[in-house]
Amino acid sequence: MTEFRSRNEDALANGVGIYAISVDSVFSHQAFAKELGGLPFELIGDFERKMVTDYGVRRDDVAGYSGLARRSIFIIDRAGVVRWTWISSREKPQPDYDAVITEAKQVAAAG
């Protein structure tokens, strides 16, 4: 989150909107954002786990925590088409932030 926070102004200047989605409650999001010193983008609640299910990143392999999301990034164009995806793995638990922003800028520029 903090990496995307630091890149938010550049992203916005290039027509890229950043949104974060979590299965946690809105109250949890508020506390999380406060703990990080604030976030310039919206944290969207997916408490019913519809988005994580629809996007294929729902995890049900953690005992007692049904419906967690795998850390993932989706770049979606203005028409709502997913143009690029990154999903965490043991080998790559964090995305290449430069690659994400570069790809998002390209998608935004294409209109």
C-alpha positions in Angstrom: 0.0 0.0 0.0 2.7 2.4 0.9 4.5 1.8 -2.4 1.3 2.7 -4.3 0.7 5.6 -2.1 4.1 7.0 -3.0 3.4 6.6 -6.7 -0.2 7.9 -6.6 0.4 11.4 -7.9 2.4 10.1 -10.9 -0.3 7.6 -11.6 -3.1 10.2 -11.4 -1.1 12.5 -13.7 -1.0 9.7 -16.3 -4.7 8.8 -16.1 -4.3 5.9 -13.7 -6.7 5.4 -10.8 -5.5 3.2 -7.9 -8.1 1.4 -5.7 -7.5 -1.2 -3.1 -10.0 -4.0 -2.2 -10.1 -6.1 0.9 -12.5 -8.6 2.5 -12.1 -6.7 5.8 -14.7 -4.3 7.1 -14.9 -0.6 6.4 -13.9 0.0 10.0 -10.9 -2.2 9.6 -9.9 -0.2 6.4 -10.2 3.1 8.3 -7.9 1.8 11.1 -5.5 0.4 8.6 -5.3 3.6 6.6 -4.8 5.6 9.8 -2.0 3.2 10.9 -0.2 3.8 7.6 -0.5 7.6 7.9 -3.3 7.9 5.4 -3.9 6.7 1.9 -4.7 8.9 -1.1 -6.9 6.2 -2.8 -10.0 4.4 -1.8 -10.1 1.1 0.1 -13.1 -0.8 -1.1 -14.8 -3.4 1.2 -15.6 -6.8 -0.2 -17.0 -8.2 3.0 -19.3 -10.6 1.1 -16.3 -11.9 -0.9 -18.0 -11.3 -4.2 -15.1 -9.6 -6.0 -12.4 -12.0 -4.8 -14.6 -14.9 -6.0 -15.4 -13.2 -9.3 -11.8 -12.4 -10.0 -10.6 -15.8 -9.1 -8.3 -14.8 -6.2 -10.4 -16.2 -3.3 -8.5 -18.5 -0.9 -10.2 -21.1 1.2 -7.1 -23.0 2.2 -6.5 -21.3 5.5 -8.3 -23.0 8.4 -10.7 -20.6 10.0 -10.4 -17.9 7.4 -12.7 -18.8 4.5 -12.6 -16.3 1.6 -9.3 -14.5 2.1 -7.9 -12.9 -1.0 -4.6 -13.6 -2.6 -2.6 -10.5 -3.0 -3.3 -9.5 -6.6 -3.3 -6.6 -9.0 -5.7 -6.1 -11.9 -5.3 -3.3 -14.5 -8.6 -2.6 -16.0 -9.3 -0.3 -19.0 -12.0 2.3 -19.2 -14.3 -0.3 -20.8 -14.0 -2.6 -17.8 -11.8 -5.1 -19.6 -8.9 -6.7 -17.5 -5.8 -5.9 -19.5 -3.1 -7.2 -17.1 -3.0 -9.3 -14.0 -0.5 -10.1 -11.3 -1.2 -12.7 -8.5 1.1 -13.4 -5.7 3.0 -16.7 -5.4 5.6 -18.1 -3.1 8.2 -17.1 -5.6 6.8 -13.6 -6.1 5.1 -12.4 -2.9 5.4 -8.8 -4.0 4.8 -7.3 -7.5 7.4 -5.4 -9.5 5.9 -1.9 -8.8 7.7 -0.3 -11.7 6.2 -2.9 -14.1 2.7 -2.4 -12.6 2.8 1.4 -13.0 4.3 1.2 -16.5 1.7 -1.2 -17.7 -1.1 0.9 -16.1 0.2 4.0 -17.9 0.2 2.2 -21.2 -3.4 0.9 -20.7 -4.5 4.5 -19.7 -2.8 6.0 -22.7 -4.5 3.6 -25.1 -7.8 5.0 -23.9 
